[in-house]
Amino acid sequence: MMTIVTHVRIEAGKEPAWDDAFRKRAAAAKKQPGWISVQLAIPADAVNERVVIGTWETRADWERWHASEAFQSTREQMEGSEAEGRQEWWHEVILEEHR
């Protein structure tokens, strides 16, 4: 399994539109081969920032998702609301536990 963590800064006032587009993107991702889970978090001290934690079977599954029409349909709306370049970090998952 691979997890990607993405940090995004959103222009003030555009957070609700970005969040709405992300919800649509997440709903579409659930239907993609290799998708495992996604979390969207707001840092407690930065209401205009988001951290996305997405987990996929393989990085190739994630790359196919990023090339899909479903992903691209939200790209313009979301990236147009972002204040700065995003940061991404890949991680190989070696342990996952839930309650």
C-alpha positions, 0 to 999 in steps of 0.5 A: 500500500502507498499513502500520499500526503498532500498539503494545500493552501487555499485563498481566503474565502474560497475554502467552501468551494474547494471543499465541495469540489474535493468531496465530489473528487473523493466520491469518484475516487471510491469507484477507482481500482486500487483506491483504499481510503482518503482523509481530508483534514484542516490544521487547527491553526490554519483554516485556509489549509488542507491536508489530504491523506490518500491511500492506494494499493499502488502508486500506479493506481493513483497515477491512473486516477489522476489521469482520469476524466473524473479527477480532471473534472475538479482540477480547474476549480480546485487548483484555481482556488489554491494560494501556493504550490502544493506539497506532496509526500509519498509513504509506503504503508507498513502498518495499518490498524483501525479500531 
